[in-house]
Amino acid sequence: MPTQFESDQHAMRYALEIARRGLGNVEPNPAVGALVVAPDRTLVSEGWHREFGGPHAEVHAIQAAGNDLAGNDLFVTLEPCSHHGQTPPCVDLVLQHQFRRVVIGCSDPAAHVNGQGIAQLRENGVDVVEGICGAEAARLIAPFRTLQLNGRPWVHAKWAMTMDGRIASRTGHSKWISNERSREYVHQLRGRMDVILTGRGTVVADNPLLTARPEGARRPLRAVLDSTGESLTNDSQLLRTANEVPVAVFATAHCTDAEQARLQRAGVECIVVDADGRGRPDVDAVLLELGRRRCTNLLVESGPGILGALFDSEKVDELHVFVAPKIVGGVKALSPVGGLGRANIPELPNLQNVRTRDFEGDVLIQADVSRG
Ligand SMILES: NC(=O)c1ccc[n+]([C@@H]2O[C@H](COP(=O)([O-])OP(=O)(O)OC[C@H]3O[C@@H](n4cnc5c(N)ncnc54)[C@H](OP(=O)(O)O)[C@@H]3O)[C@@H](O)[C@H]2O)c1
């Protein structure tokens, strides 16, 4: 923990670091960090939003600092809230303490805040500095922003492929392409999701369980796209565990009443959505339904069918791709993303913030899909 900062950016980067401790616990709220910093840039106290419904980061930082805070600076990664939600407005608390400056990472995209917190601070004579590490601060709350502005969860796509770019052999066999260490990381990723999404093809080929083992901060809904619901046979692992960890099937009108009744008896929720042009559950309708349920993060663990539909619809936000040092060969071996794809290279989505990690020989490549 630093005791003194070299610059506003340095302090804000630390506030962002502590904010990340809330990821997985605070959703559908954003992860936020706050610091009280003396005018000589000494750290006085810190706080972060720890759990949904709990006090905001500013409250934790101010409470940890004690009483006489006048003349100090408050750093906060997200604009303080100005409305009565599950907790009182942070702006009122900030004003009470007569900070010298309030330094903010990014504004709050939620319609009920959206600059009003900053405006109220300024109207009351507070010196507000905005946009310090603004891009990093905005990235931290990107899933929250997507839910607020687009009404759907942030879509993470994960797959494991060989060095020749295949996710399964020509027979559909795929267990296991990545190593144990990589799969351990996938379980950690699952544990901070609201939904794990797959398709009928993967359920039939792999009979997956799709739980986080060990459990993480969240217990994600396991969702399957399947027009008829028939892939969830009475023997499937998903159906057999539906009363322990929730399972939903997104189907179309092709799912018969008898099939819906069978699924419901087994504890599987059956959600009938509109069909797309090919008569399959429409991925946009599925995402909007999950957004209505305030799901913030969704992890796709499917084959090329569902990934292709999501890429074609430009709904993938973040990639987690494991490349294993293996070659499977074969023109009929599956590549990760199906669908229509792009005709010309200049049309490809722009990937940003590319980072790589080594997992005992497997390489994990992560990137964000840019929408700008
Ligand atoms: N290595 C990895 O990371 C990894 C991960 C997962 C799966 N896999 C492999 O992937 C293979 C399965 O591939 P897949 O493409 O069949 O699996 P998938 O993407 O899980 O499922 C595709 C199927 O889902 C149904 N579907 C429902 N709604 C859809 C929509 N809106 N768009 C497209 N499809 C929709 C379609 O079935 P209908 O046509 O019957 O309606 C489609 O054939 C298996 O071999 C599995 O082992 C590999």
The ligand as an ORCA input file, in Angstrom:
! r2SCAN-3c Opt
* xyz 0 1
  N     -12.666    -25.842    -27.140
  C     -13.643    -25.102    -26.627
  O     -13.393    -24.092    -25.978
  C     -15.074    -25.518    -26.841
  C     -16.072    -24.945    -26.040
  C     -17.394    -25.315    -26.253
  C     -17.697    -26.216    -27.256
  N     -16.704    -26.776    -27.997
  C     -17.013    -27.745    -29.065
  O     -17.900    -27.143    -29.988
  C     -18.640    -28.170    -30.622
  C     -20.091    -27.769    -30.691
  O     -20.226    -26.722    -31.606
  P     -21.646    -26.098    -31.950
  O     -21.448    -24.925    -32.829
  O     -22.561    -27.194    -32.385
  O     -22.107    -25.687    -30.488
  P     -22.926    -24.510    -29.849
  O     -22.477    -23.189    -30.344
  O     -22.846    -24.747    -28.388
  O     -24.410    -24.785    -30.300
  C     -24.832    -24.453    -31.571
  C     -26.267    -24.893    -31.727
  O     -27.088    -24.150    -30.866
  C     -28.360    -24.004    -31.439
  N     -28.722    -22.583    -31.446
  C     -29.731    -22.039    -30.717
  N     -29.808    -20.738    -30.925
  C     -28.865    -20.409    -31.809
  C     -28.490    -19.186    -32.409
  N     -29.128    -18.043    -32.155
  N     -27.462    -19.197    -33.283
  C     -26.813    -20.332    -33.560
  N     -27.130    -21.533    -33.016
  C     -28.151    -21.565    -32.141
  C     -28.283    -24.562    -32.864
  O     -28.858    -25.835    -32.814
  P     -30.018    -26.247    -33.844
  O     -29.450    -25.991    -35.221
  O     -30.245    -27.689    -33.550
  O     -31.169    -25.367    -33.555
  C     -26.795    -24.681    -33.110
  O     -26.455    -25.743    -33.936
  C     -18.398    -29.436    -29.828
  O     -17.510    -30.253    -30.549
  C     -17.757    -28.944    -28.557
  O     -16.880    -29.896    -28.001
  C     -15.404    -26.446    -27.816
*
